[in-house]
């Protein structure tokens, strides 16, 4: 049986502002633990350190619906929109006096 090519959809609309896990676009979150990013061979390519502040972005309704984030370096990253989000992130609150 021939292997089918993955299908790609061009996403141009980011209308999701409230995610199922309870976070909203515009909020900031802090990474709770070190996150090692690996390539397809399992080789580490980047390390994000605990305490990094990431920004929640508006997301796409195209399946799978993931939480869209902006890393401290400006790159975009997606995360599963489920309760496991809170294992990795804490909500950052700005104390305004």
C-alpha positions as CSV (number, residue, x, y, z in Angstrom):
1,X,0.0,0.0,0.0
2,X,1.6,3.3,-1.0
3,X,2.3,5.8,1.7
4,X,0.1,8.9,1.5
5,X,1.6,12.4,1.8
6,X,0.6,14.5,4.8
7,X,-1.9,17.1,4.0
8,X,-1.2,20.7,4.9
9,X,-3.7,23.4,5.4
10,X,-2.8,27.1,5.2
11,X,-4.1,28.8,8.3
12,X,-4.9,32.4,7.9
13,X,-7.5,33.0,10.7
14,X,-6.7,32.9,14.4
15,X,-10.1,33.4,16.0
16,X,-9.7,31.3,19.2
17,X,-9.1,33.6,22.2
18,X,-10.2,31.4,25.0
19,X,-8.8,27.9,25.2
20,X,-10.5,24.8,26.8
21,X,-7.7,24.6,29.5
22,X,-8.8,28.0,30.8
23,X,-6.0,30.3,29.4
24,X,-6.8,33.3,27.2
25,X,-5.0,35.1,24.4
26,X,-3.0,38.0,25.8
27,X,-2.2,36.3,29.1
28,X,1.3,35.4,30.0
29,X,2.5,32.1,31.4
30,X,5.7,30.9,33.1
31,X,7.4,27.7,32.2
32,X,7.5,25.5,35.4
33,X,10.3,23.2,34.4
34,X,13.0,22.8,31.9
35,X,11.8,21.9,28.4
36,X,14.1,20.1,26.0
37,X,13.2,20.4,22.3
38,X,14.4,17.5,20.2
39,X,14.6,16.8,16.5
40,X,13.1,13.8,14.7
41,X,16.1,11.7,15.8
42,X,15.7,12.6,19.5
43,X,18.7,14.9,19.5
44,X,18.3,17.9,21.7
45,X,18.1,21.1,19.6
46,X,17.1,23.7,22.2
47,X,16.5,24.1,25.9
48,X,13.9,26.4,27.4
49,X,14.6,27.0,31.1
50,X,12.1,27.1,34.0
51,X,10.9,30.6,34.6
52,X,10.8,31.7,31.0
53,X,7.7,33.9,30.3
54,X,5.7,33.0,27.2
55,X,2.7,34.9,25.8
56,X,-0.6,33.2,24.9
57,X,-1.7,34.1,21.3
58,X,-5.0,33.7,19.5
59,X,-5.3,30.3,18.0
60,X,-6.7,28.6,14.9
61,X,-9.9,26.6,14.9
62,X,-8.3,24.1,12.4
63,X,-8.0,20.7,14.1
64,X,-6.2,19.9,16.2
65,X,-7.0,23.0,18.3
66,X,-3.9,23.8,20.2
67,X,-2.8,26.6,22.5
68,X,-0.7,29.0,20.5
69,X,2.2,30.6,22.4
70,X,5.0,33.1,21.7
71,X,8.3,32.0,23.2
72,X,10.6,34.6,24.7
73,X,12.7,34.7,21.5
74,X,9.5,35.6,19.5
75,X,9.1,32.2,17.8
76,X,5.6,30.6,17.9
77,X,5.0,27.3,19.6
78,X,1.8,25.2,20.1
79,X,0.8,23.2,23.1
80,X,-2.0,20.7,23.7
81,X,-5.2,22.4,24.9
82,X,-5.9,20.1,27.9
83,X,-5.3,20.0,31.6
84,X,-1.6,18.9,31.1
85,X,-1.0,22.5,30.0
86,X,-0.9,23.4,33.7
87,X,1.7,20.7,34.5
88,X,4.1,22.8,32.4
89,X,2.9,26.4,32.9
90,X,1.8,28.8,35.6
91,X,-0.3,31.8,34.9
92,X,1.6,35.1,35.4
93,X,-0.3,37.8,37.2
94,X,0.8,41.4,37.1
95,X,0.5,43.1,40.4
96,X,-0.6,46.6,39.6
97,X,-0.7,48.9,42.6
